[in-house]
Amino acid sequence: MTAPGNAVDPDRLDDVDALTSGDAGLMLRSVAGAGAQLREAVALAAEAGLHVLGDEGRPRALVVAGVGTAARTGDVLAAVAGPRCPVPILSHRSTGVPGWVGAADVVLAVSGSGHSPEALAAAEAAAARGARLVAIGAPDSPLQAAAERARALFVPVVPRRPARISLWALAAPVLLAARALGLVSVTEADFAETATRLDADADRSRPTAEAFVNPAKALALELAGSIPVVWGSSSLAAVAASRFADTLAANARYPAVSGGLVEVGRGRVGLLDGVFGSMAGPRDLFADPDERPDGARLRVVLLRDDPAAYVAEGPFGAEGPFAATGRGPGEAGQVGLGTPIDARRAEAVADLAAERGIGVSVLHAEGASALERLASLVGVPDFASVYLALAHGLDPIAVPAVIEMKERTTP
């Protein structure tokens, strides 16, 4: 049996000409523009008058309606808002809105193209129910028309293809709308620092940086020929894990398992003992985990969002895991950070995988705000998914099955 990893040419990732010719759709350039995309989206949202949302007070609940990357913005909002958010935040991925939505609620209908049937149906249903509506999408689109009919706020975003590169363009207005409603604390400085973080990760992951100093190329090579299992140590990191699984599937056509470590110990950790885990080869503590004698094997990717004091002192430091901040998990300034038990779960999973000869890749969150920490777990993996596609000689933008699926399901 030939392992899929045999189709990967490691040298291809350090050949700038080969990368350029393989990336006909300029996906690498699009991913590199994440920081600029975020700044642009913040500026456009600032001109949309979102501040008036606060005039009617806090809603009973906030629904973010859309599919794909648009729906993922609801997950981003919930993670950045944290467990102390005063109202429920729901990412709604079906047509229309939940049956309980009414005049006391706010609906954000999100679609980068402005043509999503799900977002359009949500906008119409929200208006019919008397809910406050904010539509976010491409200008001069059916979604803008729906917002105008409902006399609702509309936030324009610059349309991009494919839609998955629009995460930050769509997330910014969602966050700003929630801020206007008093549901999340995110400042202009947070946005600026997050954009700077995305710029820095783009520079580290640039095509001209060789694999031994390029974290995205290195991660792509570690994943080559494997079945990625991406687990986040906190709720915020779990959102980044889901995002990575999305881009691995869409860009590199790799199947990936994702989730949060809080659930892993309830069953999914059993994957390590499955046919793609320890059963795929002998348990040899000294074996090279990248050797796959029986074909594809799991590769665990841990996205860790550890408390700063835990990193500095370990879980049993004499002054306690939060001594550096004087705050507990989830308190002001610590939103989105994992807890000591989250860190111990990550260490336990890494040890269990290593004992079974399963490779482990680890990325640590960095940054002061929850939004910046999330970005630090998204930027490099986004690049890695593109590099993995190019290493296989695949165009990360041209996905025939996606096009054919849309053709067969669009009325």
Secondary structure, DSSP 8 states (H G I E B T S, - for coil): ---GGGG--GGGGG-HHHHHHH-TT-HHHHHHTHHHHHHHHHHHHHTTTGGGGGGG---S-EEEE-STHHHHHHHHHHHHH-TT-SS-EEEE-SSS--TT--TT-EEEEEESSS--HHHHHHHHHHHHHT-EEEEEE-TTSHHHHHHHHTT-EEEE----SSGGGGHHHHHHHHHHHHHHTTS----HHHHHHHHHHHHHHHHHT-TTS-TTT-HHHHHHHHHTTSEEEEEESSHHHHHHHHHHHHHHHHHH----EEEEHHHHTTTGGGGGGSTTTGGGS---TTS-TT--TTS--EEEEEEE---HHHHHH-TT-TT-TTTTTT--TTSTT-TT---HHHHHHHHHHHHHHHHTT-EEEEEE--SSSHHHHHHHTTHHHHHHHHHHHHHTT--SS--HHHHHHHHHH--
